[in-house]
């Protein structure tokens, strides 16, 4: 169970780092770019979860 929480914490940290990089690169348009990328993925695409994590982090950064 501890491994699960450590992985979740690491995933959140990585999402926050990606969100900060997107915000620095695209400014206020970062959320729109991330939303557009999310819409380009199929529902079962494994990348979708990571991009969704970054999108949520963008809303908090």
C-alpha positions as CSV (number, residue, x, y, z in Angstrom):
1,X,0.0,0.0,0.0
2,X,2.9,2.3,0.7
3,X,4.1,1.9,-2.8
4,X,0.8,3.1,-4.1
5,X,0.9,6.3,-2.2
6,X,4.6,6.9,-3.1
7,X,3.7,6.5,-6.8
8,X,0.7,8.8,-6.5
9,X,2.8,11.4,-4.8
10,X,5.5,11.1,-7.5
11,X,2.8,11.4,-10.2
12,X,1.4,14.5,-8.6
13,X,4.9,16.1,-8.3
14,X,5.6,15.3,-12.0
15,X,2.2,16.8,-13.1
16,X,2.9,19.9,-11.1
17,X,6.4,20.3,-12.8
18,X,4.8,19.9,-16.2
19,X,2.1,22.4,-15.4
20,X,4.6,25.0,-14.3
21,X,6.6,24.4,-17.5
22,X,3.5,24.8,-19.6
23,X,2.4,27.9,-17.7
24,X,5.9,29.4,-18.2
25,X,5.8,28.6,-21.9
26,X,2.2,29.5,-22.8
27,X,1.1,31.8,-20.1
28,X,-2.7,32.1,-19.7
29,X,-3.2,30.0,-22.8
30,X,-1.6,26.9,-21.1
31,X,-5.0,25.6,-19.9
32,X,-6.5,25.9,-23.4
33,X,-3.6,24.1,-25.0
34,X,-3.8,21.3,-22.4
35,X,-7.6,21.0,-22.9
36,X,-7.1,20.8,-26.7
37,X,-4.5,18.1,-26.3
38,X,-6.9,16.2,-24.0
39,X,-9.6,16.3,-26.6
40,X,-7.2,14.9,-29.2
41,X,-6.7,11.6,-27.3
42,X,-9.0,8.6,-27.4
43,X,-10.8,7.8,-24.2
44,X,-8.6,4.8,-23.5
45,X,-5.3,6.4,-24.5
46,X,-2.9,5.9,-21.6
47,X,-1.5,9.4,-22.1
48,X,-4.9,10.9,-21.4
49,X,-4.5,10.3,-17.6
50,X,-1.1,12.1,-17.5
51,X,-2.4,15.0,-19.4
52,X,-5.5,15.2,-17.2
53,X,-3.2,15.3,-14.2
54,X,-1.3,18.2,-15.7
55,X,-4.5,20.0,-16.6
56,X,-5.7,19.7,-12.9
57,X,-2.3,20.9,-11.7
58,X,-2.5,23.9,-14.1
59,X,-5.7,24.9,-12.4
60,X,-3.9,25.0,-9.1
61,X,-0.6,26.7,-10.2
